[in-house]
Amino acid sequence: MPGMKTASALLLGLALFMTLAVLFAGLIAMARGGEFNKRHGNKLMRYRVIAQAVALVIFAVAMLMRGD
């Protein structure tokens, strides 16, 4: 199913990009410190963990569907 491979690759790419974006946002917030980091630093890192979990689930499903 070529369409499914493309869709899973796009979803995985999106999930990986989101993980990277949240990671950098959290790192920048920590590096700058201040009030923003106090309010949002832990929340950003939690979102990163969630984004990583979503990426892993998409990857696992794609590998299972591959069926080789």
Backbone as a printed PyTorch tensor [residue, N CA C, xyz], in Angstrom:
tensor([[[ 0.8280, -1.1800,  0.0000],
         [ 0.0000,  0.0000,  0.0000],
         [ 0.8800,  1.2540,  0.0000]],

        [[ 1.1820,  1.7620, -1.1730],
         [ 2.0580,  2.9260, -1.2500],
         [ 1.4710,  4.1710, -0.5880]],

        [[ 0.1740,  4.3550, -0.6350],
         [-0.4380,  5.5170, -0.0150],
         [-0.2840,  5.5110,  1.4890]],

        [[-0.3800,  4.3260,  2.0780],
         [-0.2470,  4.2010,  3.5230],
         [ 1.1890,  4.4530,  3.9560]],

        [[ 2.1460,  4.0200,  3.1580],
         [ 3.5570,  4.2670,  3.4860],
         [ 3.8470,  5.7590,  3.4620]],

        [[ 3.2970,  6.4350,  2.4730],
         [ 3.5010,  7.8770,  2.3740],
         [ 2.8570,  8.5930,  3.5490]],

        [[ 1.6470,  8.1880,  3.8940],
         [ 0.9420,  8.8230,  5.0100],
         [ 1.6850,  8.5990,  6.3250]],

        [[ 2.1600,  7.3840,  6.5600],
         [ 2.8690,  7.1180,  7.8110],
         [ 4.1980,  7.8610,  7.8430]],

        [[ 4.8600,  7.9820,  6.6960],
         [ 6.1180,  8.7330,  6.6490],
         [ 5.8700, 10.2160,  6.9290]],

        [[ 4.8110, 10.7640,  6.3810],
         [ 4.4800, 12.1700,  6.6350],
         [ 4.1080, 12.3990,  8.0960]],

        [[ 3.3130, 11.4980,  8.6530],
         [ 2.9390, 11.6190, 10.0650],
         [ 4.1550, 11.5150, 10.9740]],

        [[ 5.0350, 10.5800, 10.6550],
         [ 6.2420, 10.4230, 11.4580],
         [ 7.1260, 11.6620, 11.3480]],

        [[ 7.2740, 12.1860, 10.1490],
         [ 8.0590, 13.4000,  9.9650],
         [ 7.4820, 14.5700, 10.7390]],

        [[ 6.1650, 14.6990, 10.7160],
         [ 5.5030, 15.7680, 11.4610],
         [ 5.7200, 15.5970, 12.9680]],

        [[ 5.5830, 14.3730, 13.4550],
         [ 5.7760, 14.1140, 14.8860],
         [ 7.2220, 14.3930, 15.3000]],

        [[ 8.1730, 14.0310, 14.4670],
         [ 9.5750, 14.2980, 14.7810],
         [ 9.8660, 15.7990, 14.7700]],

        [[ 9.2850, 16.5110, 13.8040],
         [ 9.4540, 17.9630, 13.7620],
         [ 8.8520, 18.6200, 15.0000]],

        [[ 7.6850, 18.1670, 15.4080],
         [ 7.0470, 18.7310, 16.5970],
         [ 7.8990, 18.4670, 17.8390]],

        [[ 8.4600, 17.2810, 17.9330],
         [ 9.3430, 16.9640, 19.0600],
         [10.5410, 17.9120, 19.0810]],

        [[11.1420, 18.1000, 17.9380],
         [12.2990, 18.9880, 17.8400],
         [11.9280, 20.4310, 18.1730]],

        [[10.7880, 20.8890, 17.6840],
         [10.3570, 22.2620, 17.9430],
         [10.1140, 22.4990, 19.4340]],

        [[ 9.4320, 21.5480, 20.0840],
         [ 9.1620, 21.7050, 21.5170],
         [10.4530, 21.6030, 22.3140]],

        [[11.3500, 20.7220, 21.8920],
         [12.6400, 20.5960, 22.5680],
         [13.4060, 21.9150, 22.5250]],

        [[13.5010, 22.5150, 21.3470],
         [14.2320, 23.7730, 21.2280],
         [13.5420, 24.9010, 21.9790]],

        [[12.2190, 24.9330, 21.9620],
         [11.5030, 25.9550, 22.7230],
         [11.8150, 25.8190, 24.2100]],

        [[11.8250, 24.5920, 24.7150],
         [12.1520, 24.3660, 26.1220],
         [13.5870, 24.7150, 26.4510]],

        [[14.5150, 24.3700, 25.5560],
         [15.9260, 24.6890, 25.7910],
         [16.1630, 26.1970, 25.7850]],

        [[15.5270, 26.8840, 24.8640],
         [15.6710, 28.3380, 24.8090],
         [15.0760, 28.9610, 26.0640]],

        [[13.9240, 28.4640, 26.4890],
         [13.2930, 28.9910, 27.7020],
         [14.2030, 28.7830, 28.9160]],

        [[14.8170, 27.6050, 29.0120],
         [15.7140, 27.3430, 30.1430],
         [16.9630, 28.2180, 30.0770]],

        [[17.4920, 28.4070, 28.8800],
         [18.7060, 29.2010, 28.7320],
         [18.4620, 30.6680, 29.0880]],

        [[17.2970, 31.1680, 28.7350],
         [16.9770, 32.5640, 29.0300],
         [16.5630, 32.7490, 30.4900]],

        [[15.9790, 31.7110, 31.0620],
         [15.5430, 31.7960, 32.4550],
         [14.3880, 32.7660, 32.6100]],

        [[14.2330, 33.3030, 33.7750],
         [13.2180, 34.3140, 33.9910],
         [11.8280, 33.7500, 34.2250]],

        [[10.8690, 34.6440, 34.1250],
         [ 9.4820, 34.3100, 34.4300],
         [ 8.8860, 33.3020, 33.4430]],

        [[ 9.2250, 33.4430, 32.1520],
         [ 8.6830, 32.5130, 31.1610],
         [ 9.1010, 31.0860, 31.4780]],

        [[10.3680, 30.8960, 31.8200],
         [10.8540, 29.5590, 32.1550],
         [10.1570, 29.0270, 33.4040]],

        [[ 9.9660, 29.8650, 34.3940],
         [ 9.2890, 29.4180, 35.6150],
         [ 7.8640, 28.9580, 35.3300]],

        [[ 7.1990, 29.6630, 34.4370],
         [ 5.8040, 29.3270, 34.1340],
         [ 5.6540, 28.1700, 33.1640]],

        [[ 6.5450, 28.1030, 32.1660],
         [ 6.3090, 27.1780, 31.0630],
         [ 7.3990, 26.1190, 30.8460]],

        [[ 8.5010, 26.1770, 31.5690],
         [ 9.6090, 25.2540, 31.3240],
         [ 9.2290, 23.7900, 31.4870]],

        [[ 8.6280, 23.4380, 32.6150],
         [ 8.2440, 22.0430, 32.8430],
         [ 7.1460, 21.5980, 31.8920]],

        [[ 6.2340, 22.4930, 31.5890],
         [ 5.1420, 22.1660, 30.6730],
         [ 5.6900, 21.8570, 29.2740]],

        [[ 6.6670, 22.6380, 28.8270],
         [ 7.2690, 22.3870, 27.5180],
         [ 7.9760, 21.0360, 27.4870]],

        [[ 8.6550, 20.6750, 28.5550],
         [ 9.3390, 19.3820, 28.5830],
         [ 8.3390, 18.2230, 28.6350]],

        [[ 7.1990, 18.4280, 29.2990],
         [ 6.1550, 17.3980, 29.2760],
         [ 5.5980, 17.2340, 27.8740]],

        [[ 5.3920, 18.3480, 27.1900],
         [ 4.9150, 18.2710, 25.8060],
         [ 5.9200, 17.5600, 24.9160]],

        [[ 7.2070, 17.7610, 25.1870],
         [ 8.2450, 17.0620, 24.4150],
         [ 8.1450, 15.5580, 24.6060]],

        [[ 7.9490, 15.1310, 25.8450],
         [ 7.8320, 13.6980, 26.1230],
         [ 6.6090, 13.1190, 25.4140]],

        [[ 5.5040, 13.8500, 25.4260],
         [ 4.2930, 13.3990, 24.7350],
         [ 4.5470, 13.3070, 23.2350]],

        [[ 5.2140, 14.3090, 22.6660],
         [ 5.5090, 14.2960, 21.2330],
         [ 6.4250, 13.1270, 20.8750]],

        [[ 7.3860, 12.8240, 21.7410],
         [ 8.2630, 11.6730, 21.5030],
         [ 7.4680, 10.3710, 21.5450]],

        [[ 6.5510, 10.2620, 22.4860],
         [ 5.7360,  9.0500, 22.5870],
         [ 4.8790,  8.8760, 21.3300]],

        [[ 4.3090,  9.9600, 20.8550],
         [ 3.4960,  9.8910, 19.6300],
         [ 4.3660,  9.4540, 18.4590]],

        [[ 5.5660, 10.0050, 18.3480],
         [ 6.4740,  9.6250, 17.2650],
         [ 6.8410,  8.1440, 17.3420]],

        [[ 7.0840,  7.6450, 18.5490],
         [ 7.4120,  6.2260, 18.7050],
         [ 6.2390,  5.3240, 18.3390]],

        [[ 5.0400,  5.7210, 18.7150],
         [ 3.8570,  4.9260, 18.3690],
         [ 3.6570,  4.9030, 16.8540]],

        [[ 3.7920,  6.0530, 16.2000],
         [ 3.6600,  6.1000, 14.7420],
         [ 4.7230,  5.2230, 14.0910]],

        [[ 5.9520,  5.2930, 14.5950],
         [ 7.0290,  4.4660, 14.0470],
         [ 6.7250,  2.9870, 14.2330]],

        [[ 6.2620,  2.6030, 15.4160],
         [ 5.9680,  1.1960, 15.6810],
         [ 4.8370,  0.6960, 14.7890]],

        [[ 3.8000,  1.4830, 14.6270],
         [ 2.6770,  1.0900, 13.7710],
         [ 3.1430,  0.9750, 12.3270]],

        [[ 3.9840,  1.9070, 11.8740],
         [ 4.4850,  1.8430, 10.5070],
         [ 5.3170,  0.5840, 10.2880]],

        [[ 6.1260,  0.2080, 11.2790],
         [ 6.9410, -0.9970, 11.1370],
         [ 6.0610, -2.2580, 11.1440]],

        [[ 5.0290, -2.2650, 11.9760],
         [ 4.1290, -3.4180, 11.9980],
         [ 3.3380, -3.5520, 10.6990]],

        [[ 2.9560, -2.4350, 10.1190],
         [ 2.1940, -2.4550,  8.8760],
         [ 3.0650, -2.8130,  7.6850]],

        [[ 4.3610, -2.6250,  7.8450],
         [ 5.2940, -2.9200,  6.7480],
         [ 5.2140, -4.3810,  6.3470]],

        [[ 5.1540, -5.2480,  7.3220],
         [ 4.9050, -6.6740,  7.0860],
         [ 5.9850, -7.4260,  6.3260]],

        [[ 7.2100, -6.9860,  6.3690],
         [ 8.2770, -7.7280,  5.6670],
         [ 8.7200, -8.9160,  6.4440]]])
